Amino acid sequence: MIDPVQLVIILSLISVTVVIIISSVYLIKLLNQVKKMLVDVEPILSDAKLISSSVAKPVSSISEFVMGFKDGLKIFNSIFPKKEKED
């Protein structure tokens, strides 16, 4: 006859084993879904990189134009200084 302590130990081991197996299967399915999601997200990230670089180039060009215009005004003001108004 099986001792009650042995029965509890056997049932505990069986239940822990079942929980570990179920958790492992769930984890494997979850990791597969994450892998599929990352494969789907990769083209989106590539497109975002392309869009951001295509937006950054014109903004940089405009900034360089404005800085050049500002430098040109400084040179113009140094050549032709403003006359102070006499009241």
C-alpha positions in Angstrom: 0.0 0.0 0.0 1.2 3.5 -0.8 2.0 5.7 2.1 0.0 9.1 2.1 3.3 11.1 2.1 4.4 9.2 -1.0 1.1 9.8 -2.7 1.3 13.6 -2.0 4.9 13.7 -3.3 3.9 11.8 -6.5 0.9 14.0 -7.1 2.9 17.1 -6.5 5.6 16.0 -8.9 3.0 15.2 -11.6 1.3 18.6 -11.1 4.6 20.5 -11.2 5.7 18.6 -14.3 2.4 19.4 -16.1 2.6 23.0 -15.2 6.2 23.2 -16.5 5.2 21.5 -19.7 2.3 23.8 -20.3 4.4 26.9 -19.5 7.1 25.7 -21.9 4.6 25.2 -24.7 3.2 28.7 -24.0 6.6 30.2 -24.0 7.6 28.6 -27.3 4.4 29.9 -28.9 5.0 33.3 -27.5 8.6 33.4 -28.8 7.4 32.3 -32.3 4.9 35.2 -32.3 7.6 37.6 -31.3 9.8 36.4 -34.1 7.0 36.8 -36.6 6.3 40.3 -35.3 10.0 41.3 -35.6 10.1 40.1 -39.2 7.0 42.2 -40.0 8.4 45.3 -38.2 11.8 45.2 -40.0 10.5 46.7 -43.3 8.6 49.4 -41.4 11.8 50.4 -39.6 13.7 50.5 -42.9 11.0 52.7 -44.4 11.1 55.0 -41.4 14.9 55.3 -41.7 14.5 56.2 -45.4 11.8 58.7 -44.7 13.7 60.4 -41.8 16.9 60.7 -43.9 14.9 62.1 -46.9 13.3 64.7 -44.6 16.6 65.6 -42.9 18.4 66.5 -46.1 16.1 69.4 -47.1 16.0 70.7 -43.6 19.8 70.7 -43.4 19.9 72.5 -46.8 17.5 75.1 -45.6 19.6 75.6 -42.4 22.8 76.0 -44.4 21.0 78.5 -46.7 19.8 80.6 -43.8 23.3 80.5 -42.2 24.9 81.6 -45.5 22.3 84.4 -45.8 23.1 85.5 -42.3 26.8 85.5 -42.9 26.2 87.5 -46.1 24.3 90.1 -44.2 27.1 90.4 -41.7 29.6 91.0 -44.5 27.2 93.5 -46.1 26.8 95.4 -42.8 30.6 95.4 -42.2 31.1 97.0 -45.7 28.2 99.4 -45.4 27.8 100.3 -41.7 24.5 101.9 -40.6 24.6 105.6 -40.1 23.1 106.7 -36.8 20.2 109.1 -37.0 20.8 112.6 -35.8 17.8 114.2 -34.1 
